[in-house]
Amino acid sequence: MNSIYLDNAATTPMLPEVIEVVQQSMQTNYGNPSSTHQYGRKAKAAVETARKNIAKHFNVSSSEIIFTAGGTEADNLILFNAVLNLGVERIITSKIEHHAVLNTVQFLEKKYNITVDYIGVNENGTVLVDDLGDLLNRSKKKTLVSLMYVNNEVGNLLPINKVATLCKEHNTYFHSDTVQAIGHYAIDLQKTPIDFIAASAHKFHGPKGVGFAYFKKGIGILPMLHGGEQEKGARSSTENVHSIIGMEKALTIACENLRKDEEYIVGLKKYFIRKIKEIIPSIMVNGESMEETSYTILNLRFPVEDKMLLFNLDLSGIAVSGGSACQSGSSKGSHVLQEFLGEEEEKKTSVRFSFSKLNTIDEIDYALNQLKIILKIK
């Protein structure tokens, strides 16, 4: 039986080059970066070199990068700082955000009595950015806008430059969960004035359990974790040296090959869409058109409800997702699809296929053939 991995929005396989640098670091960088002896200094130098190289990809200084255990911690660190450190009294977000943002905002609302306003979405699940200006004008409270760059379930793209410009015009902080964008889209933070972004290495063929938060220069950081002075006092905990080095390697490879990888993956996605529509003409795409969604994500809505589809695909060796992997154990369904699909359409089975440069046309053909067998299509 073939083993086909089409769940790259959940996590990506580590590249051999990344595994190699992580392994080398494990063998040579065993000092604690906080130690003052030569072993500690060597580890510290490796961490700071990685920080400097990562910062270059976003056209920022290394002091603006804080290493975390991943995107969820980065989002939490940013949102808690906005309220507890920067005096934000109001957050504008959407109900289709990743739960790392959505649940955190709801907690802050209850705990600290902040105001939360939700911007609407259209019939395809795209945030109604044209309404943002009106929302920003409604209140004089210090405000943070938190909207993700790439939706992790349907792949819809936020017009990031337009949002950043609106926030700057209204003297409002802007946070974007860029976990699904980094490693796939170029982000120049001098050209696009975002105050905070979050990243997770395992979304671009790096190690799991490591990521970073970007805090624009001049914004102080109140730590969530206490007990040490690591990360310039912003995050206590001994740095995950080997994974940080692996993340830097993975990001460098991704940024150096952005256009080539995009062209290849776009080809895979277009081929999949064309072939699946030949097999199931009534199948629908959840989200916007090809040009307005991430080239790595394709969320399809099948004509009927089939509760066993994901299970049967797994039995056939095909790894996909019903939505966010973080919510795979939930019985509530997709909170993203619920926001823009009608009740009857939302009941139908939706599957997220997500691609990487490691996938092949042969794998796509195998997955399509297995779908025909599972759905008993002649």
DOLOFI-384398 format. One record per residue (C-alpha): x, y, z; residue in three letters. Coordinates in steps of 0.1 Angstrom, whole numbers, always signed. Each point is the difference from the previous one (the first is absolute). Layout:
residues N
[site [X,Y,Z],"ALA"],
...
***
This chain:
residues 378
[site [+0,+0,+0],"MET"],
[site [+12,+35,-9],"ASN"],
[site [+5,+26,+27],"SER"],
[site [-10,+34,-13],"ILE"],
[site [+3,+31,+23],"TYR"],
[site [-24,+28,-10],"LEU"],
[site [-3,+18,+34],"ASP"],
[site [+28,+25,-2],"ASN"],
[site [-21,+28,+15],"ALA"],
[site [+1,-21,+32],"ALA"],
[site [+37,-6,-1],"THR"],
[site [+27,-6,-26],"THR"],
[site [+27,-27,-2],"PRO"],
[site [+34,+13,+11],"MET"],
[site [+24,+4,-29],"LEU"],
[site [+32,-21,+0],"PRO"],
[site [+21,+31,+1],"GLU"],
[site [-18,+12,+31],"VAL"],
[site [+4,-34,+18],"ILE"],
[site [+37,+1,-8],"GLU"],
[site [+6,+34,+16],"VAL"],
[site [-22,-10,+30],"VAL"],
[site [+21,-32,+5],"GLN"],
[site [+32,+19,-4],"GLN"],
[site [-11,+25,+27],"SER"],
[site [-10,-28,+23],"MET"],
[site [+35,-14,-3],"GLN"],
[site [+19,+33,+4],"THR"],
[site [-23,+26,+17],"ASN"],
[site [-7,-17,+33],"TYR"],
[site [+8,+30,+22],"GLY"],
[site [-26,+22,+17],"ASN"],
[site [-2,+33,-19],"PRO"],
[site [-3,+18,+34],"SER"],
[site [+33,-15,+12],"SER"],
[site [+31,+23,-2],"THR"],
[site [+25,-28,-8],"HIS"],
[site [+11,-8,-35],"GLN"],
[site [-27,-27,-5],"TYR"],
[site [-27,+25,+10],"GLY"],
[site [+15,+28,-21],"ARG"],
[site [+0,-23,-31],"LYS"],
[site [-36,-9,+5],"ALA"],
[site [-10,+36,+5],"LYS"],
[site [+19,+10,-31],"ALA"],
[site [-19,-26,-20],"ALA"],
[site [-34,+13,+13],"VAL"],
[site [+9,+36,-7],"GLU"],
[site [+12,-8,-35],"THR"],
[site [-32,-18,-7],"ALA"],
[site [-20,+30,+13],"ARG"],
[site [+19,+24,-22],"LYS"],
[site [-5,-21,-31],"ASN"],
[site [-37,-5,+7],"ILE"],
[site [-4,+38,+5],"ALA"],
[site [+16,+7,-34],"LYS"],
[site [-27,-19,-18],"HIS"],
[site [-26,+25,+14],"PHE"],
[site [+22,+31,-3],"ASN"],
[site [+0,+6,+37],"VAL"],
[site [+27,+0,+28],"SER"],
[site [+8,-31,+20],"SER"],
[site [-11,+18,+32],"SER"],
[site [-36,-1,-13],"GLU"],
[site [-1,-39,-2],"ILE"],
[site [-10,-20,+31],"ILE"],
[site [+4,-37,-1],"PHE"],
[site [-30,-20,+13],"THR"],
[site [-12,-36,+1],"ALA"],
[site [-22,+6,-31],"GLY"],
[site [-27,+21,-16],"GLY"],
[site [-25,-5,+29],"THR"],
[site [+24,+14,+26],"GLU"],
[site [+10,+28,-23],"ALA"],
[site [-37,+10,-5],"ASP"],
[site [-6,-2,+37],"ASN"],
[site [+31,+21,+9],"LEU"],
[site [-11,+27,-25],"ILE"],
[site [-36,+2,+11],"LEU"],
[site [+7,-1,+37],"PHE"],
[site [+26,+28,-5],"ASN"],
[site [-24,+21,-19],"ALA"],
[site [-25,+0,+29],"VAL"],
[site [+23,-2,+31],"LEU"],
[site [+30,+20,-13],"ASN"],
[site [-13,+24,-27],"LEU"],
[site [-33,+8,+15],"GLY"],
[site [-22,-13,-29],"VAL"],
[site [-36,+2,+11],"GLU"],
[site [-16,-12,-33],"ARG"],
[site [+9,-28,-24],"ILE"],
[site [-15,-3,-35],"ILE"],
[site [+3,-36,-14],"THR"],
[site [-21,-25,-19],"SER"],
[site [-18,-32,+10],"LYS"],
[site [+21,-20,-26],"ILE"],
[site [+33,+5,+17],"GLU"],
[site [+21,-29,+13],"HIS"],
[site [-10,-9,+35],"HIS"],
[site [+34,+12,+12],"ALA"],
[site [-14,+34,-6],"VAL"],
[site [-37,-5,+4],"LEU"],
[site [+1,-18,+33],"ASN"],
[site [+27,+24,+14],"THR"],
[site [-21,+31,-9],"VAL"],
[site [-31,-15,+16],"GLN"],
[site [+21,-7,+32],"PHE"],
[site [+13,+35,+0],"LEU"],
[site [-35,+14,-5],"GLU"],
[site [-13,-19,+31],"LYS"],
[site [+30,+5,+22],"LYS"],
[site [+8,+36,-7],"TYR"],
[site [-33,+14,-13],"ASN"],
[site [+13,+11,-33],"ILE"],
[site [-23,+7,-29],"THR"],
[site [+1,-25,-29],"VAL"],
[site [-15,+9,-34],"ASP"],
[site [-3,-27,-27],"TYR"],
[site [+3,+10,-36],"ILE"],
[site [-23,-19,-23],"GLY"],
[site [+8,-24,-29],"VAL"],
[site [-15,-3,-35],"ASN"],
[site [-17,-31,-15],"GLU"],
[site [+34,-15,-7],"ASN"],
[site [+15,+6,+34],"GLY"],
[site [+21,+30,-8],"THR"],
[site [+3,+27,+26],"VAL"],
[site [-19,+32,-10],"LEU"],
[site [+29,+23,+2],"VAL"],
[site [-21,+29,-15],"ASP"],
[site [-18,+0,+33],"ASP"],
[site [+32,+4,+21],"LEU"],
[site [+2,+38,-5],"GLY"],
[site [-35,+4,+14],"ASP"],
[site [+8,-22,+30],"LEU"],
[site [+31,+19,+7],"LEU"],
[site [-19,+33,+0],"ASN"],
[site [-26,-12,+25],"ARG"],
[site [+21,+3,+31],"SER"],
[site [+28,+21,+14],"LYS"],
[site [+13,-29,+22],"LYS"],
[site [+35,-12,-6],"LYS"],
[site [-5,-28,-25],"THR"],
[site [+18,-31,-14],"LEU"],
[site [-10,-16,-33],"VAL"],
[site [+7,-37,-2],"SER"],
[site [-6,-17,-33],"LEU"],
[site [+18,-30,-15],"MET"],
[site [+19,+3,-33],"TYR"],
[site [-10,-35,-13],"VAL"],
[site [-30,-18,+14],"ASN"],
[site [+12,-34,+11],"ASN"],
[site [-32,-18,-10],"GLU"],
[site [-11,+14,-33],"VAL"],
[site [+32,+19,-10],"GLY"],
[site [-17,+34,-6],"ASN"],
[site [+26,+28,-3],"LEU"],
[site [-4,+32,+20],"LEU"],
[site [+9,+32,-20],"PRO"],
[site [+28,+6,+25],"ILE"],
[site [+13,+33,-14],"ASN"],
[site [-35,+15,+0],"LYS"],
[site [-6,-10,+37],"VAL"],
[site [+34,+12,+10],"ALA"],
[site [-6,+34,-16],"THR"],
[site [-34,+4,+16],"LEU"],
[site [+15,-8,+34],"CYS"],
[site [+28,+25,-5],"LYS"],
[site [-24,+27,-11],"GLU"],
[site [-21,-6,+32],"HIS"],
[site [+30,-2,+23],"ASN"],
[site [-10,-36,+9],"THR"],
[site [+22,-30,+7],"TYR"],
[site [-1,-28,-25],"PHE"],
[site [+7,-37,+8],"HIS"],
[site [-1,-27,-27],"SER"],
[site [+3,-37,+7],"ASP"],
[site [+23,-7,-30],"THR"],
[site [+6,-37,+9],"VAL"],
[site [-14,-13,-33],"GLN"],
[site [+16,+28,-21],"ALA"],
[site [+37,+0,+12],"ILE"],
[site [+21,-22,-22],"GLY"],
[site [-26,+3,-29],"HIS"],
[site [-3,+38,-4],"TYR"],
[site [+26,+28,+2],"ALA"],
[site [-6,+24,+28],"ILE"],
[site [+19,+32,+2],"ASP"],
[site [-9,+17,+33],"LEU"],
[site [+14,+33,-11],"GLN"],
[site [-24,+1,-30],"LYS"],
[site [-29,-15,+18],"THR"],
[site [-3,+17,+35],"PRO"],
[site [-11,-29,+22],"ILE"],
[site [+7,+4,+37],"ASP"],
[site [-1,-37,+9],"PHE"],
[site [+3,-33,-18],"ILE"],
[site [+2,-36,+11],"ALA"],
[site [+18,-30,-16],"ALA"],
[site [+3,-37,+5],"SER"],
[site [+29,-19,-16],"ALA"],
[site [-18,-32,-7],"HIS"],
[site [-22,+17,-26],"LYS"],
[site [+30,+5,-23],"PHE"],
[site [+19,-33,+4],"HIS"],
[site [+17,+9,+33],"GLY"],
[site [-2,-17,+34],"PRO"],
[site [-31,-1,+22],"LYS"],
[site [-1,+19,+33],"GLY"],
[site [+18,+31,-11],"VAL"],
[site [-11,+33,-15],"GLY"],
[site [+3,+37,+5],"PHE"],
[site [-19,+32,+7],"ALA"],
[site [+9,+33,-16],"TYR"],
[site [-5,+31,+21],"PHE"],
[site [+6,+33,-19],"LYS"],
[site [+29,+20,+14],"LYS"],
[site [-9,+23,+29],"GLY"],
[site [-27,-23,+13],"ILE"],
[site [+9,-13,+34],"GLY"],
[site [-7,-36,+8],"ILE"],
[site [-15,-13,+33],"LEU"],
[site [+9,-37,+4],"PRO"],
[site [-26,-27,+5],"MET"],
[site [+26,-25,+13],"LEU"],
[site [+20,+9,+30],"HIS"],
[site [+31,-15,+16],"GLY"],
[site [+29,+13,-21],"GLY"],
[site [+12,+28,-23],"GLU"],
[site [+2,-19,-33],"GLN"],
[site [-11,+18,-32],"GLU"],
[site [+11,+33,+15],"LYS"],
[site [-25,-5,+28],"GLY"],
[site [-29,-6,-23],"ALA"],
[site [-3,-37,+4],"ARG"],
[site [+15,-21,+29],"SER"],
[site [+11,-35,-10],"SER"],
[site [+32,-14,-14],"THR"],
[site [+0,+5,-37],"GLU"],
[site [-7,-30,-22],"ASN"],
[site [+33,+4,-18],"VAL"],
[site [-1,-29,-24],"HIS"],
[site [-36,+8,-12],"SER"],
[site [+8,+37,-3],"ILE"],
[site [+29,-9,-23],"ILE"],
[site [-22,-24,-20],"GLY"],
[site [-27,+27,-3],"MET"],
[site [+25,+25,-14],"GLU"],
[site [+12,-26,-26],"LYS"],
[site [-36,-9,-10],"ALA"],
[site [-10,+36,-4],"LEU"],
[site [+31,+8,-20],"THR"],
[site [-7,-29,-24],"ILE"],
[site [-36,+11,-3],"ALA"],
[site [+8,+37,-7],"CYS"],
[site [+26,-9,-26],"GLU"],
[site [-24,-22,-19],"ASN"],
[site [-33,+19,+4],"LEU"],
[site [-8,+6,-36],"ARG"],
[site [+11,-34,-12],"LYS"],
[site [-19,-19,+27],"ASP"],
[site [-31,+22,-5],"GLU"],
[site [+0,-7,-38],"GLU"],
[site [+3,-38,+7],"TYR"],
[site [-27,-2,+27],"ILE"],
[site [-24,+22,-20],"VAL"],
[site [+3,-26,-27],"GLY"],
[site [-9,-28,+24],"LEU"],
[site [-30,+19,+13],"LYS"],
[site [-13,+9,-34],"LYS"],
[site [+4,-36,-12],"TYR"],
[site [-18,-13,+31],"PHE"],
[site [-29,+24,-5],"ILE"],
[site [-4,-8,-37],"ARG"],
[site [+1,-38,+6],"LYS"],
[site [-23,+0,+31],"ILE"],
[site [-26,+20,-20],"LYS"],
[site [+1,-25,-28],"GLU"],
[site [-7,-28,+26],"ILE"],
[site [-26,+19,+21],"ILE"],
[site [-14,+29,-21],"PRO"],
[site [-22,+12,+29],"SER"],
[site [+29,+3,+25],"ILE"],
[site [+5,+35,+14],"MET"],
[site [+30,+20,+12],"VAL"],
[site [-3,+15,+34],"ASN"],
[site [+16,+35,-1],"GLY"],
[site [+10,+23,-28],"GLU"],
[site [+13,-7,-35],"SER"],
[site [+35,-14,-7],"MET"],
[site [+15,+35,-3],"GLU"],
[site [-14,+12,+34],"GLU"],
[site [+10,-30,+21],"THR"],
[site [+33,-14,+11],"SER"],
[site [+15,-23,-26],"TYR"],
[site [+6,-26,+26],"THR"],
[site [-36,-4,+13],"ILE"],
[site [-30,-15,-17],"LEU"],
[site [-32,-5,+20],"ASN"],
[site [-27,-21,-19],"LEU"],
[site [-36,-5,+9],"ARG"],
[site [-14,-33,-12],"PHE"],
[site [-36,-3,-12],"PRO"],
[site [-11,-21,+29],"VAL"],
[site [+8,-7,+36],"GLU"],
[site [+24,-29,+4],"ASP"],
[site [+12,-4,+36],"LYS"],
[site [+24,-28,-10],"MET"],
[site [+18,+18,-28],"LEU"],
[site [+30,+12,+20],"LEU"],
[site [+3,-34,+17],"PHE"],
[site [-2,-18,-33],"ASN"],
[site [+26,+23,-16],"LEU"],
[site [+23,-7,+29],"ASP"],
[site [-5,-38,-5],"LEU"],
[site [+10,+6,-36],"SER"],
[site [+32,+17,+12],"GLY"],
[site [-11,+35,-8],"ILE"],
[site [+5,+26,+28],"ALA"],
[site [-24,+30,-2],"VAL"],
[site [-20,+21,+25],"SER"],
[site [-35,+10,+6],"GLY"],
[site [+11,+34,+10],"GLY"],
[site [+27,+12,+25],"SER"],
[site [+21,-28,+14],"ALA"],
[site [-2,+17,+34],"CYS"],
[site [-38,-6,+0],"GLN"],
[site [+1,-35,-15],"SER"],
[site [-14,-15,+32],"GLY"],
[site [-28,+24,+2],"SER"],
[site [-36,-11,-7],"SER"],
[site [-12,+36,-5],"LYS"],
[site [+11,+1,-37],"GLY"],
[site [+19,+29,-16],"SER"],
[site [-6,+34,+16],"HIS"],
[site [+13,+15,-33],"VAL"],
[site [-25,-17,-23],"LEU"],
[site [-28,+6,+25],"GLN"],
[site [+6,+38,-5],"GLU"],
[site [-8,+1,-37],"PHE"],
[site [-18,-32,-11],"LEU"],
[site [-37,-6,+4],"GLY"],
[site [-12,-27,+24],"GLU"],
[site [-6,-26,-27],"GLU"],
[site [+33,+7,-18],"GLU"],
[site [+20,-1,+32],"GLU"],
[site [-14,-35,+7],"LYS"],
[site [+16,-13,-31],"LYS"],
[site [+35,-15,+3],"THR"],
[site [+29,+24,-6],"SER"],
[site [+36,-11,-3],"VAL"],
[site [+31,+22,+1],"ARG"],
[site [+28,-12,-24],"PHE"],
[site [+32,+19,+4],"SER"],
[site [+31,-3,-21],"PHE"],
[site [+38,+5,+2],"SER"],
[site [+29,-1,-24],"LYS"],
[site [+6,-36,+11],"LEU"],
[site [-33,-12,-16],"ASN"],
[site [-2,-14,-35],"THR"],
[site [-25,-3,-28],"ILE"],
[site [+1,-38,+5],"ASP"],
[site [-11,+5,+36],"GLU"],
[site [-28,+22,-11],"ILE"],
[site [-11,-27,-25],"ASP"],
[site [+0,-26,+26],"TYR"],
[site [-20,+21,+24],"ALA"],
[site [-26,+7,-27],"LEU"],
[site [-2,-37,-9],"ASN"],
[site [-6,-9,+36],"GLN"],
[site [-27,+26,+3],"LEU"],
[site [-17,-16,-30],"LYS"],
[site [+2,-34,+17],"ILE"],
[site [-12,+12,+34],"ILE"],
[site [-29,+20,-15],"LEU"],
[site [-9,-29,-24],"LYS"],
[site [+4,+22,-31],"ILE"],
[site [+4,-19,-33],"LYS"],
***
